[in-house]
Amino acid sequence: MPILLLTILWLAAITYTIKGIFERKDMEQNTQLLWTILIVVAPVLGLIIYYVFGDNRRE
């Protein structure tokens, strides 16, 4: 049961991040596509790298 909950939360985090990437107007489409591919191919590493380096709207 806990694994199912963690899986659902993980998929929600990936979906939320990809949705946020494509809603950004300050990012080119090629960059959006590359971020999405990185997150789909390597989800753990991709999300960490995106939130450390790619999401610079918070600055």
PyMOL Python script that loads the backbone (N, CA, C, O; Angstrom):
from pymol import cmd

cmd.read_pdbstr("""\
ATOM      1  N   MET A   1       0.805  -1.206   0.000  1.00  0.00           N
ATOM      2  CA  MET A   1       0.000   0.000   0.000  1.00  0.00           C
ATOM      3  C   MET A   1       0.849   1.272   0.000  1.00  0.00           C
ATOM      4  O   MET A   1       0.549   2.202  -0.748  1.00  0.00           O
ATOM      5  N   PRO A   2       1.913   1.335   0.830  1.00  0.00           N
ATOM      6  CA  PRO A   2       2.737   2.554   0.797  1.00  0.00           C
ATOM      7  C   PRO A   2       3.431   2.762  -0.548  1.00  0.00           C
ATOM      8  O   PRO A   2       3.650   3.898  -0.969  1.00  0.00           O
ATOM      9  N   ILE A   3       3.774   1.672  -1.214  1.00  0.00           N
ATOM     10  CA  ILE A   3       4.444   1.785  -2.507  1.00  0.00           C
ATOM     11  C   ILE A   3       3.494   2.390  -3.534  1.00  0.00           C
ATOM     12  O   ILE A   3       3.910   3.200  -4.362  1.00  0.00           O
ATOM     13  N   LEU A   4       2.235   2.006  -3.486  1.00  0.00           N
ATOM     14  CA  LEU A   4       1.239   2.568  -4.392  1.00  0.00           C
ATOM     15  C   LEU A   4       1.082   4.071  -4.156  1.00  0.00           C
ATOM     16  O   LEU A   4       1.006   4.846  -5.110  1.00  0.00           O
ATOM     17  N   LEU A   5       1.033   4.476  -2.903  1.00  0.00           N
ATOM     18  CA  LEU A   5       0.907   5.893  -2.572  1.00  0.00           C
ATOM     19  C   LEU A   5       2.132   6.674  -3.051  1.00  0.00           C
ATOM     20  O   LEU A   5       2.000   7.756  -3.623  1.00  0.00           O
ATOM     21  N   LEU A   6       3.310   6.127  -2.817  1.00  0.00           N
ATOM     22  CA  LEU A   6       4.532   6.797  -3.274  1.00  0.00           C
ATOM     23  C   LEU A   6       4.585   6.886  -4.793  1.00  0.00           C
ATOM     24  O   LEU A   6       5.035   7.894  -5.338  1.00  0.00           O
ATOM     25  N   THR A   7       4.137   5.859  -5.473  1.00  0.00           N
ATOM     26  CA  THR A   7       4.104   5.874  -6.934  1.00  0.00           C
ATOM     27  C   THR A   7       3.159   6.948  -7.449  1.00  0.00           C
ATOM     28  O   THR A   7       3.487   7.675  -8.386  1.00  0.00           O
ATOM     29  N   ILE A   8       1.996   7.045  -6.839  1.00  0.00           N
ATOM     30  CA  ILE A   8       1.029   8.077  -7.247  1.00  0.00           C
ATOM     31  C   ILE A   8       1.593   9.465  -6.997  1.00  0.00           C
ATOM     32  O   ILE A   8       1.463  10.346  -7.847  1.00  0.00           O
ATOM     33  N   LEU A   9       2.219   9.673  -5.842  1.00  0.00           N
ATOM     34  CA  LEU A   9       2.821  10.980  -5.547  1.00  0.00           C
ATOM     35  C   LEU A   9       3.962  11.300  -6.509  1.00  0.00           C
ATOM     36  O   LEU A   9       4.116  12.445  -6.934  1.00  0.00           O
ATOM     37  N   TRP A  10       4.763  10.285  -6.852  1.00  0.00           N
ATOM     38  CA  TRP A  10       5.875  10.475  -7.783  1.00  0.00           C
ATOM     39  C   TRP A  10       5.369  10.862  -9.171  1.00  0.00           C
ATOM     40  O   TRP A  10       5.904  11.776  -9.798  1.00  0.00           O
ATOM     41  N   LEU A  11       4.338  10.165  -9.648  1.00  0.00           N
ATOM     42  CA  LEU A  11       3.759  10.489 -10.956  1.00  0.00           C
ATOM     43  C   LEU A  11       3.122  11.880 -10.946  1.00  0.00           C
ATOM     44  O   LEU A  11       3.169  12.594 -11.947  1.00  0.00           O
ATOM     45  N   ALA A  12       2.531  12.260  -9.821  1.00  0.00           N
ATOM     46  CA  ALA A  12       1.964  13.599  -9.698  1.00  0.00           C
ATOM     47  C   ALA A  12       3.060  14.661  -9.766  1.00  0.00           C
ATOM     48  O   ALA A  12       2.874  15.703 -10.395  1.00  0.00           O
ATOM     49  N   ALA A  13       4.192  14.406  -9.130  1.00  0.00           N
ATOM     50  CA  ALA A  13       5.309  15.357  -9.171  1.00  0.00           C
ATOM     51  C   ALA A  13       5.850  15.502 -10.587  1.00  0.00           C
ATOM     52  O   ALA A  13       6.149  16.612 -11.027  1.00  0.00           O
ATOM     53  N   ILE A  14       5.977  14.397 -11.295  1.00  0.00           N
ATOM     54  CA  ILE A  14       6.466  14.443 -12.674  1.00  0.00           C
ATOM     55  C   ILE A  14       5.471  15.191 -13.564  1.00  0.00           C
ATOM     56  O   ILE A  14       5.861  16.034 -14.372  1.00  0.00           O
ATOM     57  N   THR A  15       4.188  14.875 -13.409  1.00  0.00           N
ATOM     58  CA  THR A  15       3.154  15.534 -14.208  1.00  0.00           C
ATOM     59  C   THR A  15       3.104  17.030 -13.926  1.00  0.00           C
ATOM     60  O   THR A  15       3.010  17.834 -14.854  1.00  0.00           O
ATOM     61  N   TYR A  16       3.165  17.406 -12.664  1.00  0.00           N
ATOM     62  CA  TYR A  16       3.135  18.815 -12.276  1.00  0.00           C
ATOM     63  C   TYR A  16       4.340  19.568 -12.854  1.00  0.00           C
ATOM     64  O   TYR A  16       4.203  20.698 -13.323  1.00  0.00           O
ATOM     65  N   THR A  17       5.492  18.951 -12.818  1.00  0.00           N
ATOM     66  CA  THR A  17       6.702  19.592 -13.335  1.00  0.00           C
ATOM     67  C   THR A  17       6.633  19.758 -14.845  1.00  0.00           C
ATOM     68  O   THR A  17       6.957  20.829 -15.357  1.00  0.00           O
ATOM     69  N   ILE A  18       6.222  18.730 -15.566  1.00  0.00           N
ATOM     70  CA  ILE A  18       6.135  18.825 -17.026  1.00  0.00           C
ATOM     71  C   ILE A  18       5.077  19.853 -17.425  1.00  0.00           C
ATOM     72  O   ILE A  18       5.279  20.608 -18.376  1.00  0.00           O
ATOM     73  N   LYS A  19       3.960  19.888 -16.715  1.00  0.00           N
ATOM     74  CA  LYS A  19       2.925  20.887 -16.975  1.00  0.00           C
ATOM     75  C   LYS A  19       3.496  22.295 -16.772  1.00  0.00           C
ATOM     76  O   LYS A  19       3.255  23.190 -17.582  1.00  0.00           O
ATOM     77  N   GLY A  20       4.242  22.480 -15.705  1.00  0.00           N
ATOM     78  CA  GLY A  20       4.858  23.774 -15.435  1.00  0.00           C
ATOM     79  C   GLY A  20       5.863  24.182 -16.494  1.00  0.00           C
ATOM     80  O   GLY A  20       5.968  25.359 -16.837  1.00  0.00           O
ATOM     81  N   ILE A  21       6.601  23.216 -17.009  1.00  0.00           N
ATOM     82  CA  ILE A  21       7.578  23.497 -18.062  1.00  0.00           C
ATOM     83  C   ILE A  21       6.874  24.035 -19.302  1.00  0.00           C
ATOM     84  O   ILE A  21       7.316  25.024 -19.887  1.00  0.00           O
ATOM     85  N   PHE A  22       5.789  23.395 -19.705  1.00  0.00           N
ATOM     86  CA  PHE A  22       5.116  23.813 -20.927  1.00  0.00           C
ATOM     87  C   PHE A  22       4.264  25.068 -20.735  1.00  0.00           C
ATOM     88  O   PHE A  22       3.855  25.672 -21.726  1.00  0.00           O
ATOM     89  N   GLU A  23       3.986  25.476 -19.516  1.00  0.00           N
ATOM     90  CA  GLU A  23       3.264  26.728 -19.278  1.00  0.00           C
ATOM     91  C   GLU A  23       4.193  27.939 -19.284  1.00  0.00           C
ATOM     92  O   GLU A  23       3.730  29.075 -19.384  1.00  0.00           O
ATOM     93  N   ARG A  24       5.482  27.704 -19.179  1.00  0.00           N
ATOM     94  CA  ARG A  24       6.434  28.819 -19.153  1.00  0.00           C
ATOM     95  C   ARG A  24       6.528  29.468 -20.526  1.00  0.00           C
ATOM     96  O   ARG A  24       6.721  28.786 -21.532  1.00  0.00           O
ATOM     97  N   LYS A  25       6.391  30.774 -20.561  1.00  0.00           N
ATOM     98  CA  LYS A  25       6.492  31.517 -21.820  1.00  0.00           C
ATOM     99  C   LYS A  25       7.906  32.056 -22.047  1.00  0.00           C
ATOM    100  O   LYS A  25       8.232  32.480 -23.156  1.00  0.00           O
ATOM    101  N   ASP A  26       8.741  32.043 -21.019  1.00  0.00           N
ATOM    102  CA  ASP A  26      10.098  32.569 -21.143  1.00  0.00           C
ATOM    103  C   ASP A  26      11.092  31.517 -21.629  1.00  0.00           C
ATOM    104  O   ASP A  26      12.281  31.809 -21.757  1.00  0.00           O
ATOM    105  N   MET A  27      10.627  30.311 -21.899  1.00  0.00           N
ATOM    106  CA  MET A  27      11.491  29.216 -22.316  1.00  0.00           C
ATOM    107  C   MET A  27      11.144  28.808 -23.751  1.00  0.00           C
ATOM    108  O   MET A  27       9.970  28.694 -24.104  1.00  0.00           O
ATOM    109  N   GLU A  28      12.170  28.591 -24.568  1.00  0.00           N
ATOM    110  CA  GLU A  28      11.937  28.172 -25.945  1.00  0.00           C
ATOM    111  C   GLU A  28      11.399  26.749 -25.988  1.00  0.00           C
ATOM    112  O   GLU A  28      11.579  25.974 -25.048  1.00  0.00           O
ATOM    113  N   GLN A  29      10.734  26.417 -27.096  1.00  0.00           N
ATOM    114  CA  GLN A  29      10.141  25.082 -27.230  1.00  0.00           C
ATOM    115  C   GLN A  29      11.192  23.982 -27.222  1.00  0.00           C
ATOM    116  O   GLN A  29      10.960  22.905 -26.672  1.00  0.00           O
ATOM    117  N   ASN A  30      12.343  24.243 -27.825  1.00  0.00           N
ATOM    118  CA  ASN A  30      13.416  23.236 -27.823  1.00  0.00           C
ATOM    119  C   ASN A  30      13.882  22.946 -26.402  1.00  0.00           C
ATOM    120  O   ASN A  30      14.126  21.793 -26.048  1.00  0.00           O
ATOM    121  N   THR A  31      14.005  23.978 -25.601  1.00  0.00           N
ATOM    122  CA  THR A  31      14.418  23.811 -24.214  1.00  0.00           C
ATOM    123  C   THR A  31      13.358  23.058 -23.425  1.00  0.00           C
ATOM    124  O   THR A  31      13.687  22.195 -22.610  1.00  0.00           O
ATOM    125  N   GLN A  32      12.089  23.378 -23.659  1.00  0.00           N
ATOM    126  CA  GLN A  32      11.000  22.666 -22.995  1.00  0.00           C
ATOM    127  C   GLN A  32      11.046  21.182 -23.345  1.00  0.00           C
ATOM    128  O   GLN A  32      10.878  20.329 -22.474  1.00  0.00           O
ATOM    129  N   LEU A  33      11.271  20.881 -24.609  1.00  0.00           N
ATOM    130  CA  LEU A  33      11.331  19.497 -25.053  1.00  0.00           C
ATOM    131  C   LEU A  33      12.508  18.760 -24.419  1.00  0.00           C
ATOM    132  O   LEU A  33      12.370  17.611 -23.999  1.00  0.00           O
ATOM    133  N   LEU A  34      13.657  19.413 -24.349  1.00  0.00           N
ATOM    134  CA  LEU A  34      14.827  18.775 -23.743  1.00  0.00           C
ATOM    135  C   LEU A  34      14.613  18.493 -22.261  1.00  0.00           C
ATOM    136  O   LEU A  34      14.985  17.423 -21.778  1.00  0.00           O
ATOM    137  N   TRP A  35      14.013  19.447 -21.524  1.00  0.00           N
ATOM    138  CA  TRP A  35      13.716  19.221 -20.109  1.00  0.00           C
ATOM    139  C   TRP A  35      12.748  18.057 -19.946  1.00  0.00           C
ATOM    140  O   TRP A  35      12.911  17.227 -19.051  1.00  0.00           O
ATOM    141  N   THR A  36      11.738  17.995 -20.814  1.00  0.00           N
ATOM    142  CA  THR A  36      10.754  16.921 -20.729  1.00  0.00           C
ATOM    143  C   THR A  36      11.403  15.570 -20.999  1.00  0.00           C
ATOM    144  O   THR A  36      11.132  14.603 -20.286  1.00  0.00           O
ATOM    145  N   ILE A  37      12.249  15.489 -22.009  1.00  0.00           N
ATOM    146  CA  ILE A  37      12.943  14.238 -22.318  1.00  0.00           C
ATOM    147  C   ILE A  37      13.822  13.815 -21.146  1.00  0.00           C
ATOM    148  O   ILE A  37      13.853  12.637 -20.790  1.00  0.00           O
ATOM    149  N   LEU A  38      14.535  14.762 -20.547  1.00  0.00           N
ATOM    150  CA  LEU A  38      15.383  14.445 -19.406  1.00  0.00           C
ATOM    151  C   LEU A  38      14.558  13.903 -18.242  1.00  0.00           C
ATOM    152  O   LEU A  38      14.963  12.939 -17.592  1.00  0.00           O
ATOM    153  N   ILE A  39      13.406  14.513 -17.976  1.00  0.00           N
ATOM    154  CA  ILE A  39      12.569  14.070 -16.863  1.00  0.00           C
ATOM    155  C   ILE A  39      11.946  12.707 -17.145  1.00  0.00           C
ATOM    156  O   ILE A  39      11.779  11.908 -16.224  1.00  0.00           O
ATOM    157  N   VAL A  40      11.602  12.430 -18.390  1.00  0.00           N
ATOM    158  CA  VAL A  40      11.003  11.135 -18.726  1.00  0.00           C
ATOM    159  C   VAL A  40      12.061  10.031 -18.723  1.00  0.00           C
ATOM    160  O   VAL A  40      11.793   8.925 -18.254  1.00  0.00           O
ATOM    161  N   VAL A  41      13.251  10.314 -19.238  1.00  0.00           N
ATOM    162  CA  VAL A  41      14.301   9.290 -19.326  1.00  0.00           C
ATOM    163  C   VAL A  41      14.924   9.005 -17.954  1.00  0.00           C
ATOM    164  O   VAL A  41      15.153   7.848 -17.601  1.00  0.00           O
ATOM    165  N   ALA A  42      15.191  10.046 -17.198  1.00  0.00           N
ATOM    166  CA  ALA A  42      15.799   9.886 -15.871  1.00  0.00           C
ATOM    167  C   ALA A  42      14.993  10.706 -14.862  1.00  0.00           C
ATOM    168  O   ALA A  42      15.398  11.817 -14.518  1.00  0.00           O
ATOM    169  N   PRO A  43      13.877  10.189 -14.386  1.00  0.00           N
ATOM    170  CA  PRO A  43      12.958  10.978 -13.574  1.00  0.00           C
ATOM    171  C   PRO A  43      13.562  11.554 -12.296  1.00  0.00           C
ATOM    172  O   PRO A  43      13.360  12.733 -12.003  1.00  0.00           O
ATOM    173  N   VAL A  44      14.282  10.768 -11.549  1.00  0.00           N
ATOM    174  CA  VAL A  44      14.833  11.266 -10.283  1.00  0.00           C
ATOM    175  C   VAL A  44      15.855  12.355 -10.554  1.00  0.00           C
ATOM    176  O   VAL A  44      15.755  13.461 -10.023  1.00  0.00           O
ATOM    177  N   LEU A  45      16.818  12.043 -11.366  1.00  0.00           N
ATOM    178  CA  LEU A  45      17.871  12.994 -11.686  1.00  0.00           C
ATOM    179  C   LEU A  45      17.314  14.206 -12.433  1.00  0.00           C
ATOM    180  O   LEU A  45      17.719  15.339 -12.174  1.00  0.00           O
ATOM    181  N   GLY A  46      16.392  13.965 -13.354  1.00  0.00           N
ATOM    182  CA  GLY A  46      15.809  15.051 -14.135  1.00  0.00           C
ATOM    183  C   GLY A  46      15.062  16.053 -13.279  1.00  0.00           C
ATOM    184  O   GLY A  46      15.215  17.260 -13.473  1.00  0.00           O
ATOM    185  N   LEU A  47      14.252  15.580 -12.330  1.00  0.00           N
ATOM    186  CA  LEU A  47      13.524  16.499 -11.455  1.00  0.00           C
ATOM    187  C   LEU A  47      14.470  17.292 -10.566  1.00  0.00           C
ATOM    188  O   LEU A  47      14.288  18.494 -10.370  1.00  0.00           O
ATOM    189  N   ILE A  48      15.480  16.618 -10.032  1.00  0.00           N
ATOM    190  CA  ILE A  48      16.438  17.313  -9.166  1.00  0.00           C
ATOM    191  C   ILE A  48      17.178  18.390  -9.954  1.00  0.00           C
ATOM    192  O   ILE A  48      17.300  19.524  -9.491  1.00  0.00           O
ATOM    193  N   ILE A  49      17.667  18.045 -11.130  1.00  0.00           N
ATOM    194  CA  ILE A  49      18.407  19.011 -11.945  1.00  0.00           C
ATOM    195  C   ILE A  49      17.508  20.166 -12.356  1.00  0.00           C
ATOM    196  O   ILE A  49      17.940  21.318 -12.332  1.00  0.00           O
ATOM    197  N   TYR A  50      16.261  19.879 -12.733  1.00  0.00           N
ATOM    198  CA  TYR A  50      15.357  20.956 -13.148  1.00  0.00           C
ATOM    199  C   TYR A  50      15.097  21.928 -12.007  1.00  0.00           C
ATOM    200  O   TYR A  50      15.161  23.140 -12.208  1.00  0.00           O
ATOM    201  N   TYR A  51      14.807  21.424 -10.822  1.00  0.00           N
ATOM    202  CA  TYR A  51      14.489  22.321  -9.719  1.00  0.00           C
ATOM    203  C   TYR A  51      15.708  23.051  -9.170  1.00  0.00           C
ATOM    204  O   TYR A  51      15.564  24.083  -8.514  1.00  0.00           O
ATOM    205  N   VAL A  52      16.907  22.529  -9.427  1.00  0.00           N
ATOM    206  CA  VAL A  52      18.118  23.238  -8.993  1.00  0.00           C
ATOM    207  C   VAL A  52      18.553  24.274 -10.035  1.00  0.00           C
ATOM    208  O   VAL A  52      18.890  25.404  -9.682  1.00  0.00           O
ATOM    209  N   PHE A  53      18.547  23.888 -11.328  1.00  0.00           N
ATOM    210  CA  PHE A  53      19.095  24.758 -12.350  1.00  0.00           C
ATOM    211  C   PHE A  53      18.078  25.357 -13.311  1.00  0.00           C
ATOM    212  O   PHE A  53      18.274  26.476 -13.785  1.00  0.00           O
ATOM    213  N   GLY A  54      17.013  24.654 -13.608  1.00  0.00           N
ATOM    214  CA  GLY A  54      16.096  25.076 -14.661  1.00  0.00           C
ATOM    215  C   GLY A  54      14.989  26.003 -14.242  1.00  0.00           C
ATOM    216  O   GLY A  54      14.522  26.808 -15.048  1.00  0.00           O
ATOM    217  N   ASP A  55      14.554  25.912 -12.999  1.00  0.00           N
ATOM    218  CA  ASP A  55      13.424  26.710 -12.547  1.00  0.00           C
ATOM    219  C   ASP A  55      13.930  28.000 -11.913  1.00  0.00           C
ATOM    220  O   ASP A  55      13.913  28.144 -10.690  1.00  0.00           O
ATOM    221  N   ASN A  56      14.378  28.929 -12.738  1.00  0.00           N
ATOM    222  CA  ASN A  56      14.944  30.173 -12.220  1.00  0.00           C
ATOM    223  C   ASN A  56      13.925  31.293 -12.133  1.00  0.00           C
ATOM    224  O   ASN A  56      14.309  32.461 -12.076  1.00  0.00           O
ATOM    225  N   ARG A  57      12.628  30.972 -12.120  1.00  0.00           N
ATOM    226  CA  ARG A  57      11.599  31.988 -11.964  1.00  0.00           C
ATOM    227  C   ARG A  57      11.543  32.512 -10.546  1.00  0.00           C
ATOM    228  O   ARG A  57      11.037  33.610 -10.318  1.00  0.00           O
ATOM    229  N   ARG A  58      12.043  31.767  -9.601  1.00  0.00           N
ATOM    230  CA  ARG A  58      11.969  32.140  -8.187  1.00  0.00           C
ATOM    231  C   ARG A  58      12.939  33.254  -7.838  1.00  0.00           C
ATOM    232  O   ARG A  58      12.802  33.869  -6.780  1.00  0.00           O
ATOM    233  N   GLU A  59      13.892  33.526  -8.673  1.00  0.00           N
ATOM    234  CA  GLU A  59      14.912  34.537  -8.369  1.00  0.00           C
ATOM    235  C   GLU A  59      14.408  35.928  -8.584  1.00  0.00           C
ATOM    236  O   GLU A  59      15.145  36.891  -8.371  1.00  0.00           O
TER     237      GLU A  59
END
""", "prot")
cmd.dss("prot")
cmd.show_as("cartoon", "prot")
cmd.util.cbc("prot")
cmd.orient("prot")
